[in-house]
């Protein structure tokens, strides 16, 4: 019997996708349904449902679940859920849809029919409430809040069954792991506990240090990167994957790391998103989530450790996956290695502060990356990428 933690809300994963043999006929039927265009975030959410990463959701949230999620981080049945998962439509389109109608959900970027949904509810939301509660701001410059403020006036809710997982299985055949597959891989490796490391960037030495701490306290680390839509200037997944693999191959013990990816679109919701990332990793079988400085943050919208403190506000039994809270990491030239404020007694003048933003700036401007900052094998791959842009 597996000793991995159970999926969120129960004992079984709930992937919401038609069996492969049924998909051609269902797709043909869906072509005759009224079509609802989805934003990139909504499309990402459908794929997350399809693969079982949003277990135990059955589809896009109704009004009671949406409000409970925003105000109390609970669904209407009391289950912990920190981020709304909703589908919006323009009022004119929504007015033409009846309750219990089946609709086809379409990726607006490429026209692909992604899923079929039975509409059970149509409702308007308080967009300012969602922004304040989930993102802590109504500032339209915040990309997550902006998505909410710009969405359609009506939310459509109901059970979803996916017809596709988009381009991800084919584009990332070695990275795209569904929760059932990651769990099977952990069991095959004999892992009872696994720590997830969330990233949308290549890993510098601070990231490496966090991952190695996780390896010390669990059976292995699951480097789980964002394959969904990124911010402008972020390094593409293909390059990032190659750079991370170079680090794994050269600086980690064989068998202690799994690199994978998943198709979520970042919301940059800081503390709420850290909780969401932990919930999702529970479905993937991870006992822990590494939570460092400013997890899922953006600019100055959140304090550097807000995403750690928020876990202390949860009620007992809300979440199985626990945070590995780690202080700001840096290179200390007196310690001659990576350290944190908890382990290094030396003055800050001896510290080399490391950040992905600074690394990208140096790379884009052709500056050298010091060995204290990033591994040479990683830097070489990233320099080749930036040279190709030039």
N, C-alpha and C positions, 0 to 999 in steps of 0.2 A: 504494500500500500504506500502511496506517495505521502511524504511528510511535508510537502510544500503547503503553503497557506492556501485556503480555499479562495475561489473567486469572490468578488464583492457581492454580498447579498444572498449567498447560497452556496451550494456544493457543485454546481455545474456552470460551465461557460454557455453563453447564449449567442452564438454567431447568427446574425440575421441575414442570411443569404440563401437563395435557392440552390438546391443541389445542381451540380454542373450539368448533368444530363437534361435537366428541366429548363435551363436558362434560354436556349434558342427559342422554344415555343413561348415562354413567358415574355421574352423580348418582343416577339412578333405581336403578341397580344397588347403589350404596353405601348407599342407604336400607335395604336388606335385610341389611347386614352388622352385626356386633357393633360397638357404638359406644364410643369411648374419649373421655371429656371432656378438654379441654385447658385449661390455665391461659392467662391473657393472654400470658405470656411464650412458651409453647409455640406458641400461635396465631400470634404475631408471627414466630417462627422458621419456621413453615410458609410464611408469606407471603414471607419472605426467601428460602427455598429456591425457591418458585414463580417468583420474578422473576429468579433466577440470582445473587443477591447472595452466596449461600453456596457458590458454585462452589469446589471440585469435589465437595462433599458430595452423596451420593445419598439421604440420609435421616437419621433420628435415629441417633446413635452407638451402636455396640456396646461391649461392656465393654473390649476392648483399646484402642479409640480413646479412650474416656472416660478410662481410666487414663493412657495416654500423654499425652493433652491436659493432664490435671491435673498430672502429675509432671514432664513434660519439654517441654510445649508442642508435642508432636509426635503425629500420628496413628500408627497401627501401621505404616504404610508409610513413615514418616519425614517426611511433609509437615508443615510448620509449621502449627499451629492452637492458639491460646492460650486459648480459652473453650469449655467443653463445650456441645454442642447435644444435649440429651437429652429424652426423653419419659417421664414417670413415670405409674404407675397404682397404685391400691390392690391389695394382695395378693389379695384375694377376686376382684376383676375380672381380674387377671392370671392367676390359677389357671384361669380358664375359657377361656383363649386358648391355642391350640396353636401350635407352631412351623410356619411356612408358612401360617398363617391370614391372610386379609385382614381388615382392620378399617377402620372409618370413623373419622376423627379429627374431633372436633366441638368448636367454640368453645363452652366452657361458659357464656359470658356471654350468648349469643344463640341457641344451639342450631343454628347453621349447620354443615353438613358441609363441612369445609375441604379434606379430602384422604383418600386411601386409602393404607394402608400394609400391606406384607407383613411379618409379624412373623418375623424371623430369629433374634432372641435375646431372652431374658428374664433379667435379672440384678439383683442387689442391689448398691448402692454404699455406700462409706464416706462418709457425708455430711460428717463432720468433716474428712476429708482434702480433699474438694473445696472446702469453705469456706476452710480454711487455705491451700491452694495457690493458689486462684483469687482469693479476696477478702482473704487475709491475716488473716482473723478468723473466729471462730465465734460472734461476738456476734449474737444474734437481733435486735438493734435495727438491724443493717445490712440494708437491704431485699434486697440480692442474696443474702446468706447466709441470710436468713430464708426466701426462696423455696426454697432447697435443703433447709433443715432441715424445712420443712413439706411437702415433696413426698411422693408416694406411696413405698411401700417397694420397688417393683420398677420398673426401667427396661425399656421395650419398645424394641427397635431393629429397623431394617429400612428398605428403600427406600420413599420417599414420592413420590406423584404428586398434586399439588394439583388441586383442582376450582375454587378461588376465590382471589382476592386480597382478599377482604373488602370493606369499604366504601371503601377508599382510592382506587381509580381513579375512582370516581364522585364521592366527596366532595372530592377534591383533583385535579381534572383537569389543572390547570396545574402542579402540583407533583410529582405521582407519576411519577417517571422510573425505568424499569427500567435495569439496567446496559447493555443493548444500546442503549437510547435515549440515555443520557447519552454513551456513546462516539460514537454517530452525530452527536450535537449538537456535541461537541468537534471532530470531524473537519470538520463543516460550517463551524464558526467558524475553522478553520485552526489550532486549538490542538494542539500537540505535547506540551505538559506542562500539567497542571492541578493546582491545590492545593485540597484539600477543607478546608472549615471546618465542623466539627461544632458544632451548637448545639441547645439545647432552649429557649433564651430569646431575646427580642428583643435586637438588637445595640446595645450602648452604644459609646462612643467607643474604649474599649480594644479591643473586638472589631473595630471599623472599622479601627483601626490595624494589627491583625494581618492582616486581609484585604488591606490595601493593601501591606503588606510582601510578601505572597504574590504579588500582581499584579506587583510589581517583578521578582521572580525567576522567575516562570513566565509562561505565556501568558494565564492567567486564573484566577479563583477560583470554586470550586463551593461555594456556601453551601448546605450539606446538613443540613437540620434533621430532628429527631426528630418523627415523626408518631404513633408508638406511645404506649403508656400513660405518663403523666408522674407526677411527684410532686404531692401536694396543694399548691395554691398557685401552681403553674406557670401561665403565661399560655397560653391555648388557641392551637392552631396557626393558626386563622383570623386572630386578632388579631396574633400574632407575625409571620405572613407579610406582612400589610399594613404593619406597622411596618418590617420589614426592607426591603420594596420602596421605602418612602419614603426610606430611607437610600440605597439603590442609585440611585434616580432623581435624587437631589439631590447626592450626594457621590462618585460613581464615574464614570469615563469609560465611555461607552456601549460595550457589547460586551466588557467585561472581567469581567463577573460573570454567573453563572447561579444562580438560586435554585431549589432543588428540595427534596424531602423523601423520607423513606423510613420504612417501618413498624416499625423496630426498637424493642424495649422496652429501656430503659436497665437495666443491671445494677449500675452504680456500682462497677465492679471496678478503678477507678484504672488502674495500669500495665498490667494484663492487658487491660483494655478498650480502652486506647489502641492496643495492638497489634492487637486485633480490629477496631477502627475502621479502621486502616490496611489490613488484609487485605481488608476489605469494599470500601474505596475503590479498591484495586487492581482489583477486579472491575468497578467503575464507570468505570475508565480513568484514575484520578487518579495522577499520579506522586509527589505529596506530600500529607501530612496536616499541617495546622497543629496543633502541640502547644504550648499555652501553659501557664499556671500551673494545676495541679491538674486536668488533663484527666480527665474521667469520674470525678472524686473525689467524696467525701462527707465533710463534717465534718473530723475529724482522723484519719481512718483511714489516710491516705497523706500523705507529704511533698509539698510544693508542686511539686517537680520530679521526683518518682519516675517519672511517666509519660514524661518525657523520657529519663531515665537507662536505663530498661528496654530501649530500642532498642539500646543499646550492648552488651547481653548476648547478642544474637542471633548465630547462626552465619551464615557467608557463604551467600547464596542463599536464606535463610529467607523473605525478604520483598522484593518489588520496590519497593513504595511507601515512600518515605523521609520521616522526620519533618522538618518545618520547626520547629526548636526556638527559641522566642522567649521572652525574659525577661518578667518582670512589667512591664506597661505602666501608665502613669499620665499625668496632665496636669501639666506643670510651668509654674508662673506666671512663672518666669524665662526658660525657653525659649519661652514663649508657644505651646506646642503639646504634642502627645503625644510621649512618650519612654519609654525603658526605662533600667534601671540601666547598660546598656552604652553608652548614647548621651547621658545627661544627667549633668553633673558637679555638679549643685546639691544642696544639703542637702534632706533629706526634708521639712522644714517648708514647702518650696515646692511639694510634690507633692500633687495631689488624687488620692487612691486611689479607684478605680472598681470596683464589683462589682455583679453582677446581684442579689445578695441585698439589698444596700443600696438599689439602685434600686427593687426591689419594695416594700421597707419604706416608702420615701418616698412612692411612689405610693399604697400602701394607706392611709397616714395623711394623705394630702392635702398633703404638703409639696412645695415647689418643687423642680424638678430643674435644677441649674445647667447653663449651656451647656457648661462644661468636662466635664460628666458624660455628657450625651447630646444628640443633635441635636434642635432644637425640633420639626421635622416628626415625628420619632419620638415625642417626649414627648407631643405633642398626641393622637396615636392612643391611646397607653397611658392617658393621663388620661381620655379618653372611655370607655375600657373599664372602668377602676376606678370612674368615676362611675356607670356603668350597674349595677355590683354594689351600690353604695350605695343 
